[in-house]
Amino acid sequence: MLAAYAARADADDPLAALEIGDVGQPDTPPGWVTVQVRAAALNQHDVWSLRGVGLPADRLPMVLGCDASGVTADGAEVIVHAVVNDPGFTGADSTYDPGRSLLSERYPGTLAEQVRVPAANLVPKPPELTFEEAACLPTAWLTAYRMLFTQSGLRPGDTVLIQGAGGGVSTALTCLARRAGLRVWVTSRDPARGERALNLGAHAAFGSGERLPERVDAVMETVGAATWSHSVNALRPGGTLVISGTTSGDNPSRAELTKIFFKPLRVIGSTMGTRDELVSLTRMLVTTGLRPVIDRTIPLTEAGAGVAAMISGAMFGKIVLRP
């Protein structure tokens, strides 16, 4: 089976840890289903895995990838929900399971010709979505959906600031927020990325750290240390900061704790989303006609070029691989 996998961990040169080749096909456990992958999408999670974050040496080599769409043995077209819960977990929200993992952490991931997942992790793929569009949803778009519609408390007409235009989650946030009737502001170090976000529907684009015309109702934070202080200062009193990632680091030089409790602000952590939220996301896309932004679609054999683009930031939207 052809796959892209982490052969080793390399914190300084993650691309050097990536290999593409044949790997053995593991048995499908009871209660799991084998999916023939038609499309898979890259995420920053894959870069972190290659760096060795969350993927210890005793689990290597490991097939990468969280996102996929494909076809089951009975011909059903499906989307794979990437959160694998502990078999004993009984809560209603899968993201609260302390024993959860994502595909490619404990179990082989989606950057392969086949992937094996629990049967409960399959979501029907609407016929209105292509396999490539569907493959973009389970991580970045699901994360964005939960941040906006489950965690933020935003209502139509509110103003949301999205830090770091151009990444997979921030692009999804921009598209979803605009379709939901929010006033959408974005920031970026790159004016060209800000301009592309405007073309996607953002109402205004600002440079990273730039003073805003007014304070906002909520900030969607995926950048981390580099934008944390700006995010806190951008919020109105009582506003909400939803954080789901720290691509620039997790130790900001200014934590702004006094401002957080004095204003007072709500800081909400958010990670991935539930299967039900993934179903709701697909329904929103079908109903609205909204579609994921795809930077490029390339063969699985060229996964290295896709990972390199993610490392350098030379992409806008999702990079999709086809086995």
C-alpha positions as CSV (number, residue, x, y, z in Angstrom):
1,M,0.0,0.0,0.0
2,L,1.4,3.4,-1.0
3,A,1.6,5.8,1.9
4,A,3.3,9.0,3.1
5,Y,4.8,8.4,6.5
6,A,7.0,9.7,9.3
7,A,10.0,7.5,9.2
8,R,11.7,9.3,12.0
9,A,11.4,12.6,13.9
10,D,13.4,15.7,12.9
11,A,12.6,18.8,14.9
12,D,14.9,21.0,12.7
13,D,14.2,19.5,9.3
14,P,10.7,17.9,9.3
15,L,10.7,17.3,5.6
16,A,13.8,15.1,6.0
17,A,11.7,12.8,8.2
18,L,9.0,12.2,5.5
19,E,9.1,9.1,3.3
20,I,6.8,7.9,0.6
21,G,6.6,4.3,-0.3
22,D,4.9,0.9,0.3
23,V,3.9,0.0,3.8
24,G,2.3,-3.1,5.1
25,Q,-1.5,-3.3,5.3
26,P,-2.6,-3.9,8.9
27,D,-5.6,-6.1,9.7
28,T,-8.9,-4.3,10.2
29,P,-9.9,-4.6,13.9
30,P,-13.4,-5.7,14.8
31,G,-15.8,-2.8,14.6
32,W,-13.5,-0.9,12.3
33,V,-14.0,-0.3,8.5
34,T,-11.5,-0.1,5.7
35,V,-11.9,3.0,3.5
36,Q,-10.4,3.3,0.0
37,V,-9.0,6.8,0.1
38,R,-10.1,9.0,-2.8
39,A,-8.6,12.3,-1.4
40,A,-6.7,13.3,1.7
41,A,-5.7,16.8,2.9
42,L,-2.6,18.0,4.7
43,N,-2.6,19.8,8.1
44,Q,-0.1,21.5,10.3
45,H,-0.6,18.4,12.5
46,D,1.4,16.5,9.9
47,V,4.3,18.9,10.2
48,W,4.3,18.7,14.0
49,S,4.3,14.9,13.7
50,L,7.3,15.0,11.5
51,R,9.0,17.2,14.1
52,G,8.2,14.5,16.7
53,V,5.5,16.5,18.6
54,G,2.9,14.0,19.9
55,L,4.5,11.1,18.1
56,P,7.1,9.3,20.2
57,A,9.8,7.2,18.7
58,D,8.2,3.9,19.7
59,R,5.2,4.6,17.3
60,L,7.4,5.2,14.3
61,P,7.2,4.7,11.4
62,M,3.7,6.2,11.3
63,V,1.4,6.9,8.3
64,L,0.5,10.6,8.4
65,G,-2.8,12.3,7.8
66,C,-6.0,13.1,9.7
67,D,-8.3,14.0,6.8
68,A,-9.8,11.8,4.1
69,S,-12.8,11.0,2.0
70,G,-13.3,7.7,0.2
71,V,-15.4,4.7,-0.5
72,T,-16.2,1.6,1.7
73,A,-16.3,-2.0,0.5
74,D,-20.1,-1.7,0.1
75,G,-19.7,1.4,-2.2
76,A,-20.7,4.0,0.4
77,E,-19.1,7.4,-0.1
78,V,-17.8,8.7,3.2
79,I,-15.9,11.3,5.1
80,V,-13.6,10.2,7.9
81,H,-14.0,11.8,11.3
82,A,-10.4,11.9,12.6
83,V,-11.0,11.8,16.4
84,V,-10.6,8.3,17.8
85,N,-12.0,7.9,21.2
86,D,-11.0,5.5,24.0
87,P,-13.4,2.5,23.7
88,G,-14.5,3.1,27.3
89,F,-15.4,6.8,26.8
90,T,-19.2,7.4,27.2
91,G,-19.5,11.2,27.1
92,A,-21.5,13.1,24.6
93,D,-18.6,15.3,23.4
94,S,-15.8,13.3,22.0
95,T,-13.3,16.2,22.4
96,Y,-13.7,15.9,26.2
97,D,-12.2,12.3,26.2
98,P,-8.8,12.5,27.9
99,G,-7.9,9.2,26.1
100,R,-8.7,10.4,22.6
101,S,-6.3,10.6,19.8
102,L,-6.2,11.6,16.1
103,L,-5.5,9.4,13.2
104,S,-1.7,9.2,12.7
105,E,-1.0,9.5,16.4
106,R,-1.8,5.9,17.6
107,Y,-3.3,4.5,14.5
108,P,-2.1,4.8,10.9
109,G,-3.4,8.0,9.2
110,T,-5.1,8.9,5.9
111,L,-2.1,9.7,3.6
112,A,-2.4,6.3,2.0
113,E,-4.4,4.2,-0.4
114,Q,-6.4,2.9,2.5
115,V,-7.3,3.9,6.0
116,R,-8.9,1.9,8.8
117,V,-11.2,3.7,11.2
118,P,-14.0,2.8,13.7
119,A,-17.3,2.4,11.9
120,A,-18.8,5.2,14.1
121,N,-16.2,7.6,12.6
122,L,-17.7,7.5,9.1
123,V,-20.0,10.4,8.0
124,P,-21.9,10.1,4.7
125,K,-20.4,12.3,2.0
126,P,-23.1,14.5,0.4
127,P,-23.2,14.0,-3.4
128,E,-22.9,17.8,-3.8
129,L,-19.3,17.7,-2.5
130,T,-16.4,16.3,-4.5
131,F,-14.0,13.9,-2.8
132,E,-11.4,16.7,-2.7
133,E,-13.8,19.2,-1.1
134,A,-14.9,16.6,1.5
135,A,-11.4,15.7,2.4
136,C,-10.8,19.3,3.6
137,L,-13.4,19.2,6.3
138,P,-12.5,16.8,9.2
139,T,-9.7,18.9,10.7
140,A,-9.4,22.6,9.7
141,W,-13.0,23.2,8.7
142,L,-14.4,21.2,11.6
143,T,-12.1,23.1,14.0
144,A,-13.3,26.4,12.5
145,Y,-17.0,25.3,12.7
146,R,-16.7,24.4,16.4
147,M,-14.8,27.6,17.2
148,L,-17.4,29.8,15.7
149,F,-20.7,28.1,16.3
150,T,-20.1,26.1,19.6
151,Q,-17.5,28.0,21.5
152,S,-17.6,31.7,20.7
153,G,-21.1,32.8,21.5
154,L,-21.2,35.0,18.5
155,R,-24.4,36.1,16.8
156,P,-25.1,37.5,13.3
157,G,-24.0,41.1,13.2
158,D,-21.2,40.7,15.7
159,T,-17.6,41.4,14.7
160,V,-15.0,38.7,14.7
161,L,-11.2,39.0,14.3
162,I,-9.4,36.1,12.7
163,Q,-5.7,36.1,13.2
164,G,-3.3,34.8,10.5
165,A,-5.2,34.9,7.2
166,G,-4.2,32.1,4.8
167,G,-3.9,29.0,6.9
168,G,-6.4,26.2,6.7
169,V,-8.3,27.0,9.8
170,S,-8.2,30.8,9.4
171,T,-9.4,30.4,5.8
172,A,-12.3,28.2,6.9
173,L,-13.1,30.7,9.6
174,T,-13.3,33.5,7.1
175,C,-15.7,31.7,4.8
176,L,-17.9,30.3,7.5
177,A,-18.1,33.5,9.5
178,R,-19.1,35.5,6.4
179,R,-21.8,33.1,5.5
180,A,-23.1,33.2,9.1
181,G,-23.8,36.9,9.0
182,L,-20.8,38.1,11.0
183,R,-18.6,41.1,10.3
184,V,-15.3,39.6,9.5
185,W,-11.8,41.1,10.1
186,V,-8.6,39.3,9.4
187,T,-4.9,40.0,10.1
188,S,-1.8,38.9,8.1
189,R,1.9,39.6,7.9
190,D,1.5,39.4,4.1
191,P,-0.7,42.0,2.4
192,A,-1.4,39.6,-0.5
193,R,-2.9,37.1,1.9
194,G,-5.0,39.8,3.4
195,E,-6.2,40.7,-0.1
196,R,-7.1,37.1,-0.8
197,A,-9.1,37.0,2.4
198,L,-11.0,40.0,1.3
199,N,-11.9,38.2,-1.9
200,L,-13.2,35.3,0.2
201,G,-15.6,37.7,2.0
202,A,-13.7,39.3,4.8
203,H,-14.9,42.9,5.4
204,A,-11.4,44.3,6.3
205,A,-7.8,43.1,6.5
206,F,-5.1,44.5,8.7
207,G,-1.4,43.9,9.2
208,S,-0.3,41.7,12.1
209,G,-0.5,43.7,15.3
210,E,-2.1,46.7,13.6
211,R,-4.4,48.9,15.7
212,L,-8.0,48.2,14.9
213,P,-10.7,50.9,14.3
214,E,-12.7,49.4,17.2
215,R,-12.7,46.5,19.6
216,V,-14.3,43.2,18.5
217,D,-16.7,40.8,20.0
218,A,-14.5,37.7,19.6
219,V,-11.1,36.7,18.3
220,M,-10.3,33.4,16.7
221,E,-6.7,32.6,17.6
222,T,-4.6,29.9,15.9
223,V,-1.2,31.6,15.7
224,G,-0.3,31.7,19.4
225,A,2.6,33.6,20.9
226,A,3.1,36.1,18.0
227,T,-0.5,37.4,18.1
228,W,-1.6,36.7,21.7
229,S,-1.2,40.2,23.1
230,H,-2.9,41.7,20.1
231,S,-5.8,39.3,20.4
232,V,-6.4,40.2,24.1
233,N,-6.1,44.0,23.4
234,A,-8.5,43.7,20.4
235,L,-11.4,42.5,22.5
236,R,-14.2,44.6,23.9
237,P,-15.0,44.2,27.6
238,G,-16.7,40.8,28.0
239,G,-15.4,39.6,24.7
240,T,-14.3,36.0,23.9
241,L,-11.0,34.7,22.7
242,V,-11.2,31.2,21.2
243,I,-7.9,29.5,20.8
244,S,-7.3,26.2,18.9
245,G,-3.6,26.4,17.9
246,T,-0.2,27.9,18.6
247,T,1.7,27.7,15.3
248,S,4.1,30.5,16.3
249,G,4.7,29.0,19.8
250,D,2.8,28.6,23.1
251,N,4.8,31.0,25.4
252,P,3.8,34.6,24.6
253,S,6.2,37.3,26.1
254,R,3.1,39.1,27.5
255,A,0.3,36.9,28.9
256,E,-1.9,40.0,29.5
257,L,-3.4,38.3,32.6
258,T,-4.5,41.6,34.2
259,K,-6.4,42.7,31.2
260,I,-8.0,39.2,30.9
261,F,-9.5,39.4,34.4
262,F,-10.1,43.2,34.6
263,K,-12.0,43.6,31.3
264,P,-13.2,40.7,32.0
265,L,-12.6,38.4,29.0
266,R,-13.5,34.8,28.2
267,V,-10.7,32.6,27.0
268,I,-12.0,29.3,25.5
269,G,-9.9,26.4,24.4
270,S,-11.2,24.5,21.4
271,T,-9.9,21.4,19.7
272,M,-11.3,19.6,16.6
273,G,-15.0,18.8,16.8
274,T,-17.5,16.1,17.2
275,R,-18.9,13.7,14.6
276,D,-22.3,15.5,14.9
277,E,-20.6,18.9,14.3
278,L,-19.0,17.4,11.2
279,V,-22.4,16.3,9.9
280,S,-23.8,19.8,10.6
281,L,-20.8,21.3,8.8
282,T,-21.5,19.2,5.7
283,R,-25.2,20.3,5.8
284,M,-24.2,23.9,6.0
285,L,-22.0,23.6,2.9
286,V,-24.7,21.9,1.0
287,T,-27.4,24.4,2.0
288,T,-25.3,27.5,1.4
289,G,-23.2,26.4,-1.6
290,L,-20.0,27.3,0.4
291,R,-17.0,25.2,-0.6
292,P,-13.5,24.8,1.0
293,V,-10.7,26.8,-0.5
294,I,-8.2,24.4,-2.1
295,D,-4.7,25.8,-2.8
296,R,-3.7,22.8,-4.9
297,T,-4.4,19.1,-5.6
298,I,-1.4,16.9,-6.1
299,P,-0.7,13.1,-6.3
300,L,0.2,11.3,-3.1
301,T,3.6,10.7,-4.5
302,E,4.3,14.5,-4.4
303,A,3.4,14.8,-0.7
304,G,6.8,16.2,0.0
305,A,6.1,19.3,-2.1
306,G,2.8,19.8,-0.1
307,V,4.6,19.5,3.2
308,A,7.3,21.9,2.1
309,A,4.6,24.4,1.1
310,M,3.0,24.1,4.6
311,I,6.4,24.6,6.3
312,S,7.2,27.7,4.3
313,G,3.7,29.1,4.3
314,A,3.5,29.2,0.5
315,M,-0.1,28.2,0.3
316,F,-3.6,29.6,0.9
317,G,-6.3,27.2,1.9
318,K,-6.0,23.4,1.8
319,I,-3.5,21.1,0.0
320,V,-5.2,18.0,-1.1
321,L,-3.5,14.7,-2.1
322,R,-4.9,12.0,-4.4
323,P,-3.6,8.4,-4.0
